[in-house]
Amino acid sequence: MNNDPKSASAEELATKGNLLIVDDTPDNLRLLSAMLAEQGYEVRKAINGKMALIAVQADPPELILLDIMMPGMNGYQVCEKLKASKKTAEIPVIFLSALDDANDKVKAFAVGGVDYITKPFQFSEVLARVENHLTIIRLQKQLQEKNLLLEQLNGELERSNSDLEQFAYIVSHDLQAPLQGIVGSADMLSWKYENVLGADGDRYVNQIVDAAFRMKNLIQDLLAYSRVGKGSLDFQPNDCQEILEEVLSNLQADIDASGATISYEDMPDMPIAIGNKTQLIQLFQNTLSNAIKFRRPEVTPEIKILATLQSDRSWLFSISDNGIGIASQNLELIFEIFQRLHKSDDYPGTGIGMTICKKIVELHGGKIWVESKLDRGTTVFFTLPSELS
């Protein structure tokens, strides 16, 4: 290892920056290049525009200091040629010139210069501007590299999510047949050997059937989640009156059992929302089903649906209930897959329903969020594009 402090300093300074100075006056070239080299920059020199273009094409510098008044090809012309080439267009050019007229400076920026220093110059000013533009270059390069890395990570994440959804679909689909066999065998066992099994046997068989039905619900939810967004979606105008009527028909047994009242009369005109009808039915059905299910003991569910046309021509829907509510620290968790905030037998579920809702809303270009108070109720908000969007 070389412990010579002078040698170590030179190695550090050599990495400071690669510059090209273009000036037809040899004294100017020698003076400026010497001063910048002392500061640790790698400096090359060109005495005219033609030599500058050859040098840049052979080995592009990080920054160019360019005189304007040169014979044959002036600095403006050199800069224009640099900016016309894909290889050299991004190299920043600082003009160094004795021309002090405002029109000259405007033209320098118009042809692609990033800065303009008037001769005679103070070296401290030149050094400060060189360091500033090299810092900008390096920060831009770091940002581009990070953006590229982010794009790669996003691509990997999308592939991973797609693989996970495909895996969930295949596993869920393949599990349905053996699960149906378990349920059928348990039913047959209970029917044929009812007098042999006794009370304990019946209890065990019932536990098998109950567990199988819970697994069936989980499988169906996984299949529903993995199907959202698959294939080309047919987005059409949908009358939300028809959507709600179909959803309420699907939920009629739950409504009757709970005594729930569901009102949407306050909407003067039922919205027309653009979307996939099957997914919109699933969205409303999941949110309304939760509003019915998560009710307070001895309190009849009261559910209110509202819709407002917003300034961006999207519909804002809200579905409010008077149920058990959600603690503030758990509001975001409800959209995470398999997150069950209420795990007692009074509130069965798989923790996938609201995850499906979020996925549907985002596929339709909308947003979904929740506001809630414990023992007061919950409101689910989501936006959907309108027919006028």
C-alpha angles and dihedrals in degrees: 000000000000110000095181105126092209091054093047091050092051091052091052094046093049090069095053099095147314113240137180120204118198118193134137092216110085094203091055090049094050095045098047096040091050093051093048092045089054087057090056102263124138102234130194125184136215123185097202142017096262093054090046093056092048091050093048094050092048095048117359113220124217093240138012127212104201132190117213106207104066131137121254097008120024126213094262091057092047091052092048091053091048092052091046092060119079090213095057105023094100096051108109116235123207112195117221111192145148088223106108102174118120091232090058091053093047090051090049091057092041093059092050109276118149097202143009128214120187121223131266086051136186110241091221088060093049091048093049093050093045091051091046095053093044088052090051091049093052094045090051090049091050090049092050091049092049091047090051091049090048091052090051092049091047090051091050091047092051091049091047092050091047091050090048093051091047090050091049090050095049095044093045093046093048093046094059097075098051090042091054087050091054092051092046093048092048091050091048091049091052093047100045099037101033093125094045101047097058126197095310092048092050090050092052092048091049090051090052091051094046092049091048092052091049089052090047090055090049092050092049091050091049090051091049091050094048092048096054108106095008115138126351114326120220105224112195137155108278127197103227089207088067091043092053094045091054092046093049089050090052091049097042095112092053091045092052093045094050098036088230121174116212118191133184099154092116090074106093093201123022107239125250106220127189113231151089108307096214092052094044089053089051091048095053093039094053094048094045092045090055091048089055096041100048095059128142117254112267091006119113111229114250114191127184126192122200134175129194128187107229130210091259089058094251125127117243110207125192127190111192128187138178095229136125095296130211130267112250093241090058100050095100093043093068090074094053116098117257092009108141111181094183109045101171121114088251090071109039121183147121101245093241103097099085091040087059090049092053092049092049094048093048091048086057091051095253139118131238130199141155137229119191147160124203113256090001105075146259135263121202114202126194137161129222130182115262128225088257096055 
